Structure formats: C-alpha cells, structure tokens
C-alpha cells in the first residue's frame, strides 16, 4: 500500500521542479503545520504528502484548487479503501429505497391511481352537468382549484418551485393553449352527450396522432399502421349512428379536443426540459387558466349571473354545489398530475397505450354509475379501445426497431 502511494505521489510531482535542498521540518514546525492545517499529526509519523508539497514546493501552493486536490493521494486513498484491504468488506451499503427496489410495483400504482382518479372525476363531472350545464365555467373551476393547490404546495415546499425564464415560458405557452382548448372542448362534449360516447370519440386520438406524425412532423407512417386504424374509424362512425344521445355539439367538441391534445403532444416534445413534471404541469395549469377565463365570461357570464347559479343552488343547495365544484377540480388536477408523473416514469408510447386502456375503465364505470344499458355502441367502443391498443403496440414495436437499427450505426461512427 505504501509503495503504491509513494509511486503515485512521485508520478504526480514529476513535473514540479524540486528544490535544491530538501526541506527538513523540526518538531516545532511540525506542530505549527499541524495547528495551521487542522490535520491529525502524530509524533514520529510521516506528514501528509499534501502538507509536505504545499510547504516544500511553493509552486504547488499557487496551483488552482482542482490541481491541488490532485496532489492529495493519501486523502484519496483514505477516502476509498483498497481492494485488498480487510476493511473493504466492513463498509456499510446505503439502504435501497422502496421506489428503487420495486420500480414496476410503483409504476403500476401510478397507473392505478391515474385510472381511479379519472373515473371519479368523470362521474362527478357528469353529475354536475346534470344540474349545472355550464362547461366553460366548470372548466375554469377545474383549473382554478388546481392552481390554488399548486400555489399552496409551492408555499410549503412540496415540491419546491422551479424557476422559470422567458425562453421556457415561450415553450410552455403553446402547450398550455392546446391544453386549455382540449380541456374546454372535452367538457362541452361531456355536458352535451353521454360520457361513454365522448370517450368513444376520443378513442380516435391515435388516428390524429398518426396524421400529425406524418403530415406535420414529416415522419413516414407505414401503410400497415394506417390499415390498423381503419377499424377504429369505422367503429366510431357506427357508434355515432347508434348513440341515442348523439348531437353535433358533443361530436364536434370531442373531435376538436382530439386535435388539440394531438398538438399538445407535438409542442410538448419541444418543451422538454430538465424541470420535473410536477412543476411543468403547474405552470401549464396557470397559463391555461388565464386562457380559459375570457371565453367563460363572454359566453356564459350573463347566463350565470341571471339564473345559472341560483338554479343550481335551488336544486342541490349551496353547500353541495360548492363542495362538488371543489372536489371535481381536485380530482381533475390530481388525475392529470398522476398522468404527468406516470409519463415521467414510462415511455411515451407506453403512456399512450395506458391512456387508451383508461377509456375502457371510464366507459365501464360510467355505465354502472348512470345505469346506461349495454348496447351495440358500448361493445364497439370496447373493441375500439382494443384496436387502439394494438395500434399503439405496433407503433411502439416500430419505434424500437428503428432505434435498434440506428444504434449500430452510431457505434460504427464512434
């Protein structure tokens, strides 16, 4: 061990000019050096090489901090035990946290909570529209409650607020605008038609993603992938014809929501930063709130002030009305936050598959909650969800093959 340290010190100090006479330190000098450096020096022992170098070689004392740290071989050797030393086996290993020990279980829990909160949100949201049919105002409440939740979380430091600059703000504004437009149009559709029908229309999201990928991003989509989307389009068309609650307002709003969320995905790729997902969604919610307030005031403000609030309070009471709006906003923010956190843990295509499966759960629980009869439309929407999953899986496989093909090419260039 001593030979290796001395050889390392000799190698490092080879380029430093040696003094003409070796420096000999007396016992008093040893004490002075020990007191000045704070090191633990023992009488009769050799001084630390770092102290010898700094005292014997003035050149080393003037070197930058990074270079002077290199001239401390004994400290480096003391901080990491040698491979053949007996103390290496006695080193304590830091305990592995639950999140790192069971990553698959934690990710599954994220998916479950995402689905669970989304189901509760959809059921409560539809119940509110049954006695308070003002989707623009309700959309503002969703975002407003979420923003208050974010501000309170930042105040207590859970999580700590990440700073934002003008460049990041420019990247997040298009994402927030698309998020606001998609959210409002989804609520307009929920208020106009059955929840199951809205989610059936929103099952077309993979089709719009494929179209945007090819015609907006310029990435070629295989013909076989387009064929896998044909049953999805046909199924949605058949569901629209057989749906008893069909109206053009609900249908067109759901289609606009699909387009908005597709462009949100496109802009989100450009807004990928080192900021964590919780802070990113908080900033998106704040911007989207300011986007949603003007149309709510302009389109529904007069009706709300005239009879909207009074009718709702007469039907369910003031306490239930306020509590329903608060809880639907909380569930909306929490399920979206869980969706964003889940996206941080898995690949985007895996998240897309999970998003399609989520619609099956929402449709099934909405049928149970509202007593809708299981009709041809319900079976079709479940089949659409399965076909969309096949599409997403096929696209994921295509991306993996493309990535595997590029890896050897990158290795050859290195």
C-alpha positions as CSV (number, residue, x, y, z in Angstrom):
1,X,0.0,0.0,0.0
2,X,2.8,2.5,0.9
3,X,4.7,1.7,-2.3
4,X,1.6,2.4,-4.4
5,X,1.0,5.7,-2.6
6,X,4.7,6.8,-2.9
7,X,4.8,5.8,-6.6
8,X,1.6,7.8,-7.2
9,X,3.0,10.8,-5.5
10,X,6.2,10.5,-7.4
11,X,4.3,10.4,-10.7
12,X,2.2,13.4,-9.8
13,X,5.1,15.6,-8.7
14,X,7.3,14.6,-11.6
15,X,6.6,17.8,-13.4
16,X,7.2,20.1,-10.4
17,X,10.7,21.5,-10.0
18,X,12.5,20.1,-6.9
19,X,14.3,22.5,-4.5
20,X,18.0,22.4,-4.3
21,X,18.0,21.4,-0.7
22,X,15.5,19.1,0.9
23,X,13.3,20.8,3.5
24,X,13.6,19.5,7.0
25,X,11.0,20.3,9.4
26,X,11.7,20.5,13.1
27,X,9.3,19.2,15.7
28,X,8.1,22.8,16.4
29,X,7.5,23.3,12.7
30,X,5.5,20.1,12.7
31,X,3.3,21.3,15.4
32,X,2.9,24.7,13.7
33,X,1.9,23.0,10.4
34,X,-0.5,20.7,12.3
35,X,-2.2,23.5,14.0
36,X,-2.5,25.5,10.8
37,X,-4.0,22.8,8.7
38,X,-6.2,21.1,11.2
39,X,-4.8,17.7,10.4
40,X,-4.2,14.9,12.9
41,X,-0.5,14.6,13.1
42,X,1.2,12.1,15.3
43,X,4.7,12.5,16.6
44,X,7.2,10.2,14.8
45,X,4.9,9.7,11.8
46,X,5.3,11.0,8.3
47,X,3.4,14.2,7.4
48,X,0.6,14.1,4.9
49,X,2.0,14.5,1.3
50,X,-0.3,17.4,0.7
51,X,1.2,19.4,3.6
52,X,4.7,18.5,2.5
53,X,4.0,19.5,-1.0
54,X,2.4,22.8,-0.1
55,X,5.2,23.7,2.3
56,X,8.2,22.3,0.4
57,X,7.1,23.4,-3.1
58,X,5.7,26.9,-3.3
59,X,4.6,26.2,-6.9
60,X,2.1,23.6,-5.7
61,X,0.6,26.1,-3.3
62,X,-0.1,28.5,-6.1
63,X,-1.9,26.0,-8.3
64,X,-5.6,26.1,-8.8
65,X,-7.9,24.2,-6.4
66,X,-8.6,21.4,-8.8
67,X,-4.8,20.8,-9.3
68,X,-4.0,21.0,-5.6
69,X,-6.7,18.4,-5.0
70,X,-4.8,16.0,-7.3
71,X,-1.8,16.4,-5.1
72,X,-3.5,14.7,-2.2
73,X,-3.0,11.0,-2.9
74,X,-3.2,10.0,0.8
75,X,-6.5,11.7,1.2
76,X,-7.9,9.9,-1.8
77,X,-6.6,6.6,-0.7
78,X,-8.0,7.1,2.8
79,X,-11.5,8.0,1.4
80,X,-11.8,4.8,-0.6
81,X,-10.5,1.6,0.9
82,X,-8.0,-0.5,-1.1
83,X,-9.3,-3.5,-3.0
84,X,-7.2,-6.0,-1.0
85,X,-7.8,-4.4,2.4
86,X,-9.7,-6.1,5.2
87,X,-11.8,-3.0,5.9
88,X,-13.4,-3.1,2.5
89,X,-15.8,-5.8,3.5
90,X,-16.9,-3.8,6.5
91,X,-18.2,-0.9,4.5
92,X,-21.9,-0.2,5.0
93,X,-24.1,-0.2,2.0
94,X,-26.8,2.5,1.9
95,X,-30.3,1.1,2.1
96,X,-32.2,0.9,-1.1
97,X,-35.4,2.9,-1.1
98,X,-38.8,1.4,-1.9
99,X,-39.1,3.3,-5.2
100,X,-35.8,1.9,-6.4
101,X,-36.4,-1.6,-5.0
102,X,-39.8,-2.1,-6.6
103,X,-40.0,0.2,-9.7
104,X,-42.6,-2.0,-11.5
105,X,-44.9,-2.0,-8.5
106,X,-44.6,1.7,-8.0
107,X,-45.3,2.4,-11.7
108,X,-48.3,0.1,-11.5
109,X,-49.6,2.0,-8.5
110,X,-49.2,5.2,-10.5
111,X,-51.3,3.8,-13.3
112,X,-54.0,2.5,-10.9
113,X,-54.3,5.9,-9.2
114,X,-54.4,7.7,-12.5
115,X,-57.3,5.4,-13.7
116,X,-59.1,5.6,-10.3
117,X,-59.0,9.4,-10.0
118,X,-60.0,9.8,-13.7
119,X,-63.1,7.6,-13.2
120,X,-64.2,9.6,-10.1
121,X,-63.6,12.8,-12.0
122,X,-65.7,11.7,-15.0
123,X,-68.6,10.5,-12.8
124,X,-68.7,13.6,-10.6
125,X,-68.2,15.9,-13.6
126,X,-71.2,14.5,-15.4
127,X,-73.4,14.7,-12.3
128,X,-72.6,18.4,-12.0
129,X,-73.6,19.0,-15.6
130,X,-77.0,17.3,-14.9
131,X,-77.9,20.3,-12.8
132,X,-75.4,22.9,-13.8
133,X,-74.8,22.8,-17.6
134,X,-72.1,25.4,-18.0
135,X,-69.0,23.7,-19.2
136,X,-66.9,26.8,-19.8
137,X,-67.3,27.9,-16.2
138,X,-66.7,24.4,-14.8
139,X,-63.5,24.2,-16.9
140,X,-62.3,27.4,-15.2
141,X,-63.1,25.9,-11.8
142,X,-61.1,22.7,-12.7
143,X,-58.0,24.8,-13.4
144,X,-58.6,27.3,-10.7
145,X,-58.7,24.6,-7.9
146,X,-55.6,23.0,-9.4
147,X,-53.7,26.3,-9.5
148,X,-54.6,27.0,-5.9
149,X,-53.4,23.5,-5.0
150,X,-50.1,24.2,-6.8
151,X,-49.6,27.6,-5.1
152,X,-50.2,26.0,-1.6
153,X,-47.8,23.2,-2.5
154,X,-45.1,25.6,-3.5
155,X,-45.6,27.6,-0.3
156,X,-45.0,24.6,1.9
157,X,-42.1,23.5,-0.4
158,X,-43.7,20.2,-1.6
159,X,-42.5,20.4,-4.2
160,X,-40.1,23.3,-4.3
161,X,-41.0,25.7,-7.0
162,X,-38.6,25.6,-10.0
163,X,-37.7,28.9,-11.5
164,X,-38.9,29.8,-15.0
165,X,-37.4,32.1,-17.6
166,X,-38.7,33.8,-20.7
167,X,-37.4,31.0,-23.0
168,X,-39.1,28.3,-21.1
169,X,-42.3,30.4,-20.9
170,X,-42.3,30.7,-24.7
171,X,-42.1,26.9,-25.0
172,X,-44.9,26.3,-22.5
173,X,-47.4,28.8,-23.8
174,X,-48.4,26.7,-26.9
175,X,-48.6,23.6,-24.8
176,X,-50.9,25.4,-22.3
177,X,-53.1,26.9,-25.0
178,X,-53.6,23.4,-26.6
179,X,-54.3,22.0,-23.1
180,X,-56.9,24.7,-22.4
181,X,-58.6,24.3,-25.7
182,X,-58.7,20.5,-25.4
183,X,-60.0,20.7,-21.8
184,X,-62.8,23.1,-22.6
185,X,-64.0,21.2,-25.7
186,X,-63.9,17.9,-23.7
187,X,-66.2,19.4,-21.1
188,X,-68.5,20.8,-23.7
189,X,-68.8,17.3,-25.1
190,X,-69.3,15.8,-21.6
191,X,-72.1,18.3,-21.0
192,X,-73.8,17.6,-24.3
193,X,-73.7,13.8,-24.7
194,X,-73.1,10.7,-22.6
195,X,-69.7,10.1,-21.0
196,X,-69.2,6.8,-22.8
197,X,-69.9,8.4,-26.2
198,X,-67.4,11.2,-25.6
199,X,-64.7,8.7,-24.7
200,X,-65.7,6.7,-27.8
201,X,-65.0,9.7,-30.0
202,X,-61.7,10.4,-28.1
203,X,-60.6,6.9,-28.9
204,X,-59.8,8.4,-32.3
205,X,-56.8,10.1,-30.7
206,X,-54.3,7.5,-32.2
207,X,-55.6,8.4,-35.7
208,X,-55.0,12.1,-35.2
209,X,-51.6,11.3,-33.7
210,X,-50.6,9.3,-36.8
211,X,-51.9,12.0,-39.1
212,X,-49.9,14.7,-37.2
213,X,-46.8,12.5,-37.2
214,X,-46.9,12.1,-41.0
215,X,-48.3,15.5,-42.2
216,X,-47.0,17.8,-39.5
217,X,-43.7,16.3,-38.3
218,X,-42.9,14.7,-41.6
219,X,-42.3,11.2,-40.3
220,X,-43.5,8.4,-42.7
221,X,-46.2,6.1,-41.3
222,X,-46.3,2.6,-42.7
223,X,-49.3,1.6,-44.7
224,X,-50.0,-1.4,-42.4
225,X,-50.3,1.0,-39.5
226,X,-52.9,3.0,-41.4
227,X,-54.8,-0.2,-42.0
228,X,-54.8,-0.9,-38.3
229,X,-56.6,2.4,-37.8
230,X,-59.4,1.7,-40.3
231,X,-61.5,-0.4,-37.8
232,X,-61.1,2.4,-35.2
233,X,-62.6,5.0,-37.6
234,X,-65.4,2.6,-38.7
235,X,-66.2,1.7,-35.1
236,X,-66.5,5.4,-34.1
237,X,-68.8,6.0,-37.1
238,X,-71.1,3.1,-36.2
239,X,-71.2,4.3,-32.6
240,X,-72.2,7.8,-33.6
241,X,-75.1,6.4,-35.7
242,X,-76.4,4.2,-32.9
243,X,-75.9,6.6,-30.0
244,X,-79.2,7.9,-28.6
245,X,-77.6,11.0,-27.0
246,X,-75.8,12.0,-30.2
247,X,-75.7,15.7,-31.2
248,X,-73.3,17.6,-33.3
249,X,-72.2,19.9,-30.4
250,X,-70.9,16.9,-28.4
251,X,-69.4,15.2,-31.5
252,X,-67.6,18.2,-32.9
253,X,-66.3,19.3,-29.5
254,X,-64.8,15.8,-28.9
255,X,-63.1,15.9,-32.3
256,X,-61.7,19.4,-31.6
257,X,-60.4,18.0,-28.2
258,X,-58.6,15.2,-30.1
259,X,-56.9,17.7,-32.4
260,X,-55.9,20.0,-29.5
261,X,-54.4,17.2,-27.4
262,X,-52.6,15.9,-30.5
263,X,-50.9,19.3,-31.0
264,X,-50.3,19.5,-27.3
265,X,-48.2,16.3,-27.6
266,X,-46.3,17.8,-30.5
267,X,-45.5,21.1,-28.7
268,X,-44.7,19.1,-25.5
269,X,-41.8,17.5,-27.3
270,X,-40.3,20.9,-28.0
271,X,-40.8,21.9,-24.4
272,X,-38.9,19.0,-22.8
273,X,-36.6,20.5,-20.2
274,X,-34.8,19.4,-17.1
275,X,-37.7,20.7,-14.9
276,X,-39.6,18.0,-13.1
277,X,-43.1,17.0,-14.4
278,X,-44.9,18.4,-11.3
279,X,-43.6,21.9,-11.8
280,X,-44.2,21.7,-15.6
281,X,-47.8,20.8,-15.1
282,X,-48.2,23.5,-12.5
283,X,-47.0,26.2,-14.9
284,X,-49.2,24.8,-17.7
285,X,-52.2,24.9,-15.4
286,X,-51.6,28.6,-14.5
287,X,-51.2,29.6,-18.2
288,X,-54.3,27.5,-19.2
289,X,-56.4,29.2,-16.5
290,X,-55.8,32.6,-18.0
291,X,-56.7,31.3,-21.4
292,X,-60.0,29.8,-20.2
293,X,-61.3,32.7,-18.2
294,X,-62.2,35.2,-21.1
295,X,-64.4,32.7,-23.1
296,X,-66.2,31.7,-19.9
297,X,-67.0,35.3,-19.0
298,X,-68.0,36.2,-22.6
299,X,-70.1,33.1,-23.4
300,X,-71.6,32.1,-20.1
301,X,-71.2,35.1,-17.8
302,X,-74.6,36.8,-18.4
303,X,-76.5,33.5,-18.0
304,X,-74.7,32.6,-14.9
305,X,-75.4,35.9,-13.3
306,X,-79.1,35.8,-14.4
307,X,-80.2,32.3,-13.4
308,X,-77.3,29.8,-13.6
309,X,-76.0,30.0,-10.0
310,X,-79.5,30.4,-8.5
311,X,-80.9,27.4,-10.3
312,X,-78.1,25.2,-9.2
313,X,-78.3,26.3,-5.6
314,X,-82.1,25.7,-5.6
315,X,-81.6,22.2,-6.9
316,X,-78.8,20.9,-4.7
317,X,-78.1,23.6,-2.1
318,X,-75.2,26.0,-1.7
319,X,-73.0,23.6,0.4
320,X,-73.3,20.7,-2.1
321,X,-72.8,23.0,-5.1
322,X,-69.6,24.5,-3.7
323,X,-68.3,21.1,-2.5
324,X,-69.0,19.4,-5.8
325,X,-67.1,22.2,-7.7
326,X,-64.2,21.9,-5.3
327,X,-63.9,18.1,-5.4
328,X,-64.3,17.9,-9.2
329,X,-61.4,20.4,-9.5
330,X,-59.3,18.5,-7.1
331,X,-59.8,15.2,-8.9
332,X,-59.2,16.8,-12.2
333,X,-55.8,18.2,-11.1
334,X,-54.8,15.1,-9.3
335,X,-55.5,12.7,-12.1
336,X,-53.7,14.9,-14.6
337,X,-50.8,15.3,-12.2
338,X,-50.6,11.5,-11.8
339,X,-50.8,11.1,-15.6
340,X,-47.9,13.5,-16.0
341,X,-45.9,11.7,-13.2
342,X,-46.6,8.4,-14.9
343,X,-45.3,9.7,-18.2
344,X,-42.1,10.7,-16.4
345,X,-41.6,7.0,-15.4
346,X,-42.5,5.2,-18.7
347,X,-42.0,5.7,-22.4
348,X,-44.5,8.0,-24.3
349,X,-45.9,5.1,-26.3
350,X,-46.5,3.0,-23.2
351,X,-48.3,6.0,-21.7
352,X,-50.4,6.2,-24.9
353,X,-51.4,2.6,-24.5
354,X,-52.3,3.2,-20.9
355,X,-54.4,6.3,-21.9
356,X,-56.4,4.1,-24.3
357,X,-57.0,1.4,-21.7
358,X,-58.1,4.2,-19.3
359,X,-61.1,4.9,-21.5
360,X,-62.3,1.3,-21.1
361,X,-62.4,1.7,-17.4
362,X,-64.1,5.1,-17.6
363,X,-66.8,3.7,-20.0
364,X,-67.4,0.7,-17.9
365,X,-67.8,2.6,-14.6
366,X,-69.9,5.3,-16.2
367,X,-72.3,2.6,-17.4
368,X,-72.6,1.3,-13.8
369,X,-72.9,4.8,-12.3
370,X,-75.5,6.2,-14.6
371,X,-77.4,3.0,-15.4
372,X,-76.8,3.1,-19.2
373,X,-77.9,0.0,-21.0
374,X,-75.2,-2.1,-22.6
375,X,-75.8,-1.6,-26.3
376,X,-74.0,-2.1,-29.5
377,X,-72.3,1.2,-29.0
378,X,-70.7,0.0,-25.8
379,X,-69.4,-3.1,-27.3
380,X,-68.0,-1.2,-30.2
381,X,-66.2,1.3,-28.0
382,X,-64.5,-1.5,-26.1
383,X,-63.4,-3.1,-29.4
384,X,-62.1,0.3,-30.4
385,X,-60.0,0.5,-27.3
386,X,-58.6,-2.9,-28.0
387,X,-57.8,-1.9,-31.6
388,X,-56.2,1.3,-30.5
389,X,-54.0,-0.7,-28.1
390,X,-52.9,-2.9,-31.0
391,X,-52.1,0.3,-32.9
392,X,-50.1,1.7,-30.1
393,X,-48.2,-1.6,-29.5
394,X,-47.5,-1.8,-33.2
395,X,-46.2,1.7,-33.3
396,X,-44.0,1.1,-30.2
397,X,-42.5,-2.0,-31.9
398,X,-41.8,0.1,-35.0
399,X,-40.0,2.7,-32.9
400,X,-38.0,0.1,-31.1
401,X,-36.9,-1.5,-34.4
402,X,-36.0,2.0,-35.7
403,X,-33.9,2.7,-32.6
404,X,-32.2,-0.7,-32.8
405,X,-31.3,-0.1,-36.4
406,X,-29.7,3.3,-35.5
407,X,-27.7,2.0,-32.5
408,X,-25.1,0.0,-34.6
409,X,-24.7,2.9,-37.0
410,X,-23.9,5.3,-34.1
411,X,-21.4,2.8,-32.7
412,X,-19.6,2.5,-36.0
413,X,-19.2,6.3,-36.1
414,X,-17.6,6.4,-32.7
